[in-house]
Amino acid sequence: MGRITQRRPVTRITLGAEPRRRPDTLAVEEPLEIRVAGEPLSVTMRTPGHDVELATGFLLSEGAIRAGSDVVGAIHCGGPGTGGADNTYNVLDIALAPGVPLPGAEMARRVYMTSSCGVCGKASIDAVRTESVYDVSTDPLEIDAAMLATFPDALRAQQEVFDKTGGLHAAALFDGRTGELIVLREDVGRHNAVDKVVGWAAMNDHVPLAGHILMVSGRVAFELAQKAAMAGIPMIAAVSAPSSLAVELAAEAGMTLVGFLRGDRMNVYAGAQRVLTPEVSSTRHELVT
């Protein structure tokens, strides 16, 4: 659609020099209304592009679908009040496969609640938590800490739009066995970037994502940890901090959560048995031999 970035004039001020006008590149932010069978379900502010992946990942993370095959069609509608003319590409209507139940009103209320006011405390987490059909606690994934430490640079190297704007989050899937970066998506919203990655995986029949690691460019809040659990991802890593609820959810689900992954350092907040240090690796090797 060509609406990922936008050029706008800015005034550049440098202390000790004359201000000057110059064009700057901004990350585009526009609303996306997600509908299912014509009924509005959610509105999110996102960077245009990969909208079907975003919607598919969102529906999976909310428990409305279990696989990409549950979605059989998607069409961008005209904007609100346009009657279908002058398509803004900001309304996406999803068609579900026969036999897949339509999302109920309760899901719409939960979606708006979590996006508008957040959650806090055990009572709130129970109210918004969606149970995953995938048990990540049994995933045998193990990864050397040295390989894990390479992921932030690999993520950063692929952030093409961030290089132009400095204003986008990124999420990527890595193969936990080889360390290969499988897919990366950027968006103004952290949760949207994750939904796009999960949606891509679902549409390519890769869910559950056993043996994979979700890497994000910012912090890990409760919603991101839950999206990972819903997609069957056993490990999530971030360059910044997790929230207390994200750590609580990861520990409860048997997921590994790594934060402050920078350079040769990292904090493992849950599931540390999956991250192998040289000492742990050598000890296990001695036990095997």
Secondary structure, 3 states (H helix, E strand, C coil): CCCCEEEEEEEECCCCCCCEEEEEEEECCEEEEEEECCEEEEEEEECCCCHHHHHHHHHHHCCCCCCHHHEEEEEEECCCCCCCCCCCCCEEEEEECCCCCCCCHHHHHHHHHHHHHCCCHHHHHHHHCCCCCCCHHHCCCCEEHHHHCCHHHHHHHCCHHHHHHCCCEEEEEEECCCCCEEEEEEECCHHHHHHHHHHHHHHCCCCCCCCEEEEECCCECHHHHHHHHHCCCCEEEECCCECHHHHHHHHHHCCEEEEEEECCEEEEEECHHHEECHHHHHHHHHHHC
